[in-house]
Structure formats: structure tokens, C-alpha cells
Amino acid sequence: MENKMQLLEKIKTLSKQYFSEIQTIRRHMHAHPELSFQEFNTSAFIAQKLKEFQISFKTGFVKTGIVGIIEGKNPTKKVIALRADMDALPIQEQNKVDYCSVNAGVMHACGHDVHTSCLLGAAKILHSLKNEFEGTIKLIFQPGEEKLPGGASLMIAEGVLENPKPSGIIGLHVFPSMETGKVGFRSGMYMASTDELYVTVIGKGGHGALPHLTVDPVLIASHIIVALQQIVSRNCQPIIPSVLSFGKVIANGATNVIPDEVKLEGTFRTLDENWRIEAHQKMISLAKGIAESMGATCIFEIKRGYPVLYNDGILTQHAENAAKQYLGEENVEQLDLRMTAEDFAYYTQHLPGCFYRLGTGNKKKGITSNVHTATFNVDEHALEIGMGLMAWIALQELTL
């Protein structure tokens, strides 16, 4: 136990020592964001840092992805993977900070700059301690989390979970509604699946004053939107959380012109994969039936997105215990189910995974904006906690 606690203190000391460097890395990344699957400069920057840290790595996964390897003593004993995503969002930043995005219309509004910086920091710590642990740490820097089909699925297809094959994978995500200094975990189902819905209702347009001569796709689309809500409210078991929302409706007519067609775009999310498949069939059948009964046709396309994210119970409990050792039990919280989605879920379909939340908010400093907003930012003290805790969780898992 004494050696374990000495190692914990070493990690905390190294986190403090490396904080300034990792903060500089985060600010560089924040100022130079790149969209999904376009992270070429970001990838080159990460590769340069790994070279400086003397960590071996391979590039070229899904063009911009990188995989690093840190071998301790007896490297084949056990392998643990650590993952960070590195893409940004198409948002114009409104923050007034020195490291504000210089790329117009692109912003790290979901904290992937923090994720990558924490992983780089954890990597530097683990490399410094490679003679004090057995096993191997696999570092996964992943592109395209924000865009279907998701960089995780593509990296898995290109063999990221092989040679060497990890026994588990760990990832973190910023959490602005949680104060810096705290972290959160949840075993089992945690985040929802996500599917994109694209619906076209084709009718017959005409003069708004002569609707009897038309097949009004606006009216029909309205019926479809309302009726589809019963898929969730009347067909889904109450114990299965589900969300169906349409955020885009295009009826390109005029005040006195009924258009020929209406286009709808929405999202369907749930926490049950079997119900997900059933709901798809019900939505398509209901929408087409309504359209046909009113003299129109309906094209209903579903782009299947990320699966339900399931946190392995054993691995998550280990990680939570490690967090309590590192931060104190009072700073480790239980997370609620979320209807947001994450492509980390793909990894959890192949091996045990733990996806946890890193508190990054600070109400006293006014750092409260949510992710995917133009004013999102983080309390950078979270970087010190993020990199140190990730390193500690990984080392604890290697010893089990």
C-alpha cells in the first residue's frame, strides 16, 4: 500500500509539474480547431508532441488518427487503452480570450482540445513512470467523433484494437455543469444511441387559395410529425428512455403557394438497442401510411448513428475507486443517464469500457456555458486533474 500511495503522489507531483506545458498545448489546440476528419494540422501537432515526449506512435489511422504505445516492464502482461477525440465543431467562437479560435466558423465547443491535452499529459506522466509498472498503455487519438459514421467505428475497422489488443478502454469527457475538482461515473447504460431522420413528403403543389386542387404536403407533414410522437409516448415501454425530435422543416412555398414537397430532419435516440430497431420500423410504416392515406408519398431515410454507450460494471467500479483514492470520495459523483450520444460506444461493443466525466465548470469565474455553444470554455485547472487521474486509473487497472 505504501508503494501505491507513493506512486499516487508521484503522479500528482508530475501533474503539477507538467500543467503549464499541457495548458499551453490546450490553448494552441483551442486556437487552431479543425472539423471532423479534417484534423491534419492537429494530428501533426500531436505527433510532434509525442516525439518530444519520446513516445513511439503510428499515424494514418483514418488519415488523421494516431496510436501511441508506452511499454512498462513485462509489456505483454496486460494492455489498457486510453482514448481522446480531437475534432471541433462548426461554431463561431464568441469568447474573449487570448487563445480564441483563429479559424472562422470552427471552435472546440465540445472540449475535445481538453480531452486530447489530458491524454497527452497522462501519456507524459506514464512515460516518466514506465519503469514503475508492468504492462502496456495504448494511446488512441481519434478523429471525427462529431460526425457520422464516427471516427471510432472507422479506427476499429482499421485495427486500432489489435496488436496489441487491450483488455479495456478508458475515456473522459468535459462536464461544464460539474465544478472543477470533481468527476462522475456511471456503470451500465449511460448514453443513448443516435439516429438521423430524413423525411420527404411529396404531394402536389398549387395556389394557397385553391387547396382542393392540391395534395398539401405541409398539412401531411404536420400530421406525420404529430403522429410520430406516439411511437415514443404509446409504443415504448415507460422504463426505456427515448427521444424523438425534428429540428428542421423545409416547406419552400410562399404565403399563397403550397409547395410540391416538404423535407423534415430530426433525431431519434434511445437506451435500448432492440427497441431502437422496432421503433425504426414503426416510424417508417406510420409516416408512409399517413402520406398514402392523404394522397401523397413519403420517403423516409434513417441514418443509423452511434449505439448505446454501455460502461462495463467491473472496469467502471475500478476506475471509480481509483478516482476516490486520487480526489477523495466527496469529489466523485454518480452520473445520470444522458440522451446525448458518443461514438466511444463503438469501443464498448468490442471490449470493456469506462467513459467518465471530468468537471470543468467554475461558477465563481463565470465558466458555466454548456458544450456546443459559442461561449463554452473550461476552468483549466481541470487539465491538471484530468491528466493525473487518467494516468492513475490506467496504472491501477494494470495492477489488477
C-alpha positions in Angstrom: 0.0 0.0 0.0 2.9 2.4 0.8 4.3 1.9 -2.7 0.9 2.5 -4.2 0.4 5.8 -2.3 3.9 6.9 -3.2 3.1 6.3 -6.9 -0.1 8.3 -6.5 1.9 11.2 -5.0 4.4 11.0 -7.8 1.6 11.3 -10.3 0.2 14.3 -8.5 3.6 15.9 -8.5 4.2 15.3 -12.2 0.7 16.7 -13.0 1.6 19.9 -11.3 5.0 19.9 -12.9 3.5 19.4 -16.4 0.5 21.6 -16.0 1.9 24.7 -17.7 3.0 22.7 -20.7 -0.3 21.0 -21.1 -2.2 24.2 -20.6 -0.1 25.7 -23.5 -0.9 22.6 -25.6 -4.6 23.0 -24.9 -4.6 26.7 -25.8 -2.8 26.0 -29.0 -5.3 23.4 -29.9 -8.2 25.6 -28.9 -6.9 28.4 -31.1 -6.5 26.1 -34.1 -9.6 23.8 -34.3 -10.3 21.6 -37.2 -13.6 19.9 -38.3 -14.3 16.2 -38.2 -12.0 14.1 -40.4 -10.0 17.3 -41.4 -7.7 17.3 -38.4 -4.5 17.3 -40.4 -2.7 20.1 -38.5 -4.0 18.8 -35.2 -2.6 15.3 -36.0 0.8 16.7 -36.9 0.8 18.8 -33.7 0.0 15.7 -31.6 2.7 13.7 -33.4 5.3 16.3 -32.7 4.4 16.3 -29.0 4.7 12.5 -28.8 8.1 12.8 -30.5 9.2 15.4 -27.9 7.9 13.0 -25.1 9.9 10.1 -26.8 6.7 8.0 -27.1 6.5 5.7 -30.0 3.4 6.0 -32.2 1.9 5.3 -35.6 -0.1 7.7 -37.8 -2.5 7.3 -40.6 -5.5 5.7 -38.9 -8.5 7.1 -40.8 -6.0 9.6 -42.2 -5.5 11.7 -39.1 -5.8 9.2 -36.2 -2.7 8.4 -34.1 -1.9 5.4 -31.9 0.9 5.6 -29.3 2.4 2.9 -27.2 4.0 3.1 -23.7 5.6 -0.1 -22.6 6.3 -0.8 -18.9 8.1 -3.8 -17.6 6.8 -7.1 -18.8 4.7 -5.3 -21.6 2.6 -8.3 -22.6 1.2 -8.8 -19.1 -1.8 -6.5 -19.7 -2.8 -3.8 -22.1 -5.1 -0.8 -21.3 -6.2 1.7 -23.9 -6.8 5.4 -23.3 -8.8 7.4 -25.9 -9.3 11.1 -26.8 -11.1 12.7 -29.7 -9.7 15.7 -31.4 -12.2 17.2 -33.8 -14.1 20.5 -33.4 -17.5 21.9 -34.3 -18.8 24.3 -37.0 -19.4 27.2 -34.5 -18.1 30.7 -34.5 -16.5 31.3 -31.1 -17.6 34.3 -29.1 -15.2 34.0 -26.1 -12.9 37.0 -25.4 -9.7 35.1 -24.6 -6.2 35.2 -25.9 -6.5 31.7 -27.3 -9.8 32.2 -29.1 -10.2 30.2 -32.4 -8.4 31.8 -35.3 -10.3 29.5 -37.7 -13.5 31.3 -38.8 -16.6 29.3 -38.0 -14.8 26.5 -36.3 -14.5 26.0 -32.5 -13.6 23.5 -29.9 -17.0 23.9 -28.4 -17.2 20.3 -27.0 -13.9 20.2 -25.2 -12.0 17.8 -27.5 -9.0 20.1 -27.1 -9.2 19.3 -23.3 -9.6 15.6 -24.0 -6.5 15.4 -26.2 -4.5 17.6 -23.9 -5.3 15.4 -20.9 -4.3 12.3 -22.8 -1.0 13.9 -23.8 -0.5 14.9 -20.2 -1.3 11.4 -19.0 1.0 10.0 -21.6 3.9 12.1 -20.5 3.3 11.1 -16.9 3.0 7.4 -17.7 6.2 7.5 -19.9 8.0 9.1 -17.0 6.9 6.2 -14.8 7.4 3.4 -17.3 9.9 1.6 -15.1 7.5 1.5 -12.2 4.7 -0.5 -13.7 4.1 -3.7 -15.7 2.0 -3.8 -18.9 1.4 -1.5 -21.8 -0.6 1.6 -22.3 -2.2 2.2 -25.7 -2.9 5.8 -26.6 -5.7 6.4 -29.1 -6.1 9.9 -30.6 -9.3 9.7 -32.7 -10.7 11.9 -35.4 -14.3 12.5 -36.3 -16.3 12.0 -33.1 -18.8 14.7 -34.1 -19.8 13.3 -37.5 -21.3 10.0 -38.7 -20.2 7.3 -39.1 -17.9 8.3 -36.2 -14.1 8.0 -36.1 -14.2 5.3 -33.5 -16.0 2.8 -35.8 -13.6 3.6 -38.6 -10.5 3.2 -36.4 -11.8 -0.1 -35.1 -12.3 -1.3 -38.7 -8.6 -0.3 -39.4 -7.4 -2.5 -36.5 -6.9 0.1 -33.7 -7.9 -2.5 -31.1 -5.4 -5.1 -32.3 -1.6 -5.5 -32.0 -1.7 -5.3 -29.0 -5.3 -5.9 -28.0 -6.4 -4.0 -24.9 -8.3 -5.7 -22.1 -10.2 -2.5 -21.6 -10.5 1.1 -22.8 -11.0 4.4 -20.8 -12.1 7.8 -22.0 -13.2 11.1 -20.4 -15.4 14.0 -21.4 -15.7 17.5 -20.1 -18.7 18.3 -17.9 -19.3 22.1 -17.6 -22.2 21.6 -15.2 -19.9 19.9 -12.7 -17.4 22.0 -10.8 -13.7 21.6 -11.4 -12.2 19.2 -8.9 -15.0 16.7 -9.2 -15.6 13.7 -11.6 -18.5 11.5 -12.3 -19.1 7.8 -13.1 -22.0 5.6 -14.1 -22.0 1.8 -14.6 -24.1 0.1 -17.2 -26.2 2.1 -19.7 -25.0 5.7 -19.7 -25.6 7.4 -23.1 -28.2 7.0 -25.8 -28.0 5.7 -29.4 -28.5 8.3 -32.0 -30.0 8.1 -35.5 -30.6 10.9 -38.0 -34.0 11.0 -39.7 -34.5 12.4 -43.2 -38.2 12.5 -44.4 -39.5 13.8 -47.7 -43.3 14.2 -48.1 -44.2 14.5 -51.8 -47.6 15.9 -52.7 -48.9 18.3 -55.4 -48.4 22.0 -55.0 -50.6 24.8 -56.1 -52.3 28.1 -55.2 -52.9 28.6 -51.5 -56.4 29.8 -52.2 -57.3 26.5 -54.1 -56.2 23.8 -51.7 -58.8 21.4 -53.1 -56.7 21.2 -56.3 -53.5 20.2 -54.4 -52.2 17.4 -52.2 -50.8 19.6 -49.5 -47.5 18.2 -48.2 -47.3 20.8 -45.5 -50.5 19.6 -43.8 -49.5 16.0 -44.4 -46.0 16.6 -42.9 -47.6 18.2 -39.9 -49.8 15.1 -39.3 -46.7 12.9 -39.6 -44.7 14.9 -37.1 -47.5 14.8 -34.5 -48.3 11.1 -35.1 -44.7 10.0 -34.9 -44.6 11.3 -31.3 -46.9 8.4 -30.4 -44.1 6.0 -31.3 -42.4 7.2 -28.1 -45.4 8.0 -25.9 -47.6 5.0 -26.7 -45.4 2.2 -28.1 -42.3 2.4 -26.0 -42.1 0.9 -22.5 -42.0 3.7 -19.9 -38.8 2.2 -18.5 -36.9 2.8 -21.8 -35.9 6.4 -22.2 -36.4 7.6 -25.8 -36.4 11.0 -27.6 -37.8 11.9 -31.0 -37.2 15.5 -32.2 -37.5 17.3 -35.5 -35.3 20.3 -35.7 -35.6 21.2 -39.4 -38.7 21.6 -41.6 -38.4 22.9 -45.1 -41.6 23.8 -46.9 -40.3 26.0 -49.7 -43.6 27.7 -50.7 -45.0 31.1 -50.0 -47.9 32.8 -48.3 -50.1 31.8 -51.2 -48.1 28.9 -52.6 -48.4 25.3 -51.5 -45.1 23.6 -52.3 -44.8 20.2 -54.0 -42.8 18.7 -51.2 -41.7 19.2 -47.6 -38.5 18.0 -46.1 -38.1 17.0 -42.4 -34.9 16.3 -40.5 -34.7 15.0 -37.0 -33.1 12.7 -34.4 -34.2 9.5 -32.6 -32.4 8.4 -29.5 -33.0 5.6 -27.1 -31.2 3.4 -24.5 -32.4 0.0 -25.8 -31.0 -1.4 -29.0 -33.9 -3.8 -29.5 -36.5 -1.1 -29.2 -34.3 1.1 -31.5 -34.8 -1.4 -34.3 -38.5 -1.8 -33.6 -39.0 2.0 -33.5 -37.3 2.4 -36.8 -39.8 0.1 -38.5 -42.8 1.7 -36.7 -41.8 5.2 -37.7 -41.3 4.3 -41.4 -44.6 2.4 -41.5 -46.6 5.1 -39.8 -45.2 8.0 -41.8 -45.7 6.2 -45.2 -49.2 5.1 -44.2 -50.3 8.7 -43.3 -48.9 10.1 -46.5 -50.5 7.4 -48.7 -53.9 7.8 -46.9 -53.8 11.5 -47.8 -52.8 11.0 -51.4 -49.1 11.7 -51.0 -45.9 9.7 -50.9 -43.2 9.6 -48.2 -39.5 8.8 -48.5 -38.2 8.0 -45.0 -34.4 7.6 -44.6 -32.8 6.7 -41.3 -29.0 7.1 -41.0 -28.1 4.8 -38.2 -25.7 6.5 -35.8 -23.8 5.6 -32.7 -25.0 2.7 -30.5 -26.0 2.9 -26.8 -22.9 3.5 -24.6 -22.5 0.8 -22.0 -20.0 1.2 -19.2 -18.6 -2.1 -18.0 -19.5 -2.6 -14.4 -16.2 -4.0 -13.2 -13.9 -1.6 -15.1 -16.1 1.4 -14.1 -16.0 0.3 -10.4 -12.2 0.0 -10.6 -12.0 3.5 -12.2 -14.3 5.0 -9.6 -12.3 3.5 -6.7 -9.2 4.9 -8.2 -10.8 8.3 -8.5 -11.8 8.2 -4.8 -8.2 7.5 -3.9 -7.0 10.3 -6.1 -9.5 13.0 -5.4 -11.3 11.9 -2.2 -14.7 10.2 -2.0 -16.5 13.5 -1.7 -15.3 14.6 -5.1 -16.6 11.5 -7.0 -20.3 11.6 -8.1 -22.8 9.3 -9.7 -24.0 10.4 -13.2 -27.5 10.5 -14.5 -28.5 8.8 -17.8 -27.9 11.1 -20.8 -29.8 11.2 -24.1 -26.7 12.7 -25.8 -24.5 10.2 -27.7 -20.9 9.4 -28.1 -19.0 7.2 -30.6 -16.9 5.9 -27.7 -19.9 3.5 -27.6 -18.4 1.6 -30.5 -15.4 0.6 -28.4 -17.6 -0.7 -25.7 -19.1 -3.2 -28.2 -15.7 -4.9 -28.5 -14.2 -4.7 -25.1 -15.0 -3.4 -21.6 -15.1 0.4 -21.5 -15.4 3.2 -19.0 -16.4 6.6 -20.1 -16.5 9.2 -17.3 -17.0 12.9 -16.8 -14.4 15.5 -15.8 -15.8 18.6 -14.0 -14.7 21.7 -15.9 -17.1 24.4 -14.6 -16.4 27.2 -12.2 -19.4 29.4 -11.2 -17.2 31.9 -9.4 -15.2 32.5 -12.5 -18.3 32.6 -14.7 -17.4 29.4 -16.6 -20.8 27.9 -16.9 -21.6 27.7 -20.7 -22.7 24.3 -21.9 -21.0 22.3 -24.7 -21.9 23.1 -28.3 -22.3 26.8 -27.5 -20.2 29.7 -28.8 -19.2 30.7 -25.3 -18.1 27.3 -24.0 -14.9 27.3 -22.0 -13.3 25.4 -19.2 -11.6 26.1 -15.9 -8.1 25.0 -17.0 -7.3 23.6 -13.5 -9.3 20.6 -14.8 -6.3 19.8 -17.0 -4.1 19.0 -14.0 -6.8 16.8 -12.5 -7.7 15.2 -15.9 -4.2 14.1 -16.9 -3.2 12.9 -13.4 -6.4 11.0 -12.8 -6.3 9.3 -16.2 -2.8 8.1 -15.5 -3.7 6.9 -12.1 -6.8 5.0 -13.3 -4.7 3.3 -16.0 -1.9 2.2 -13.6 -4.5 0.9 -11.1 -6.1 -1.1 -13.8 -2.8 -2.6 -14.9 -2.1 -3.9 -11.4 -5.5 -5.8 -11.1 
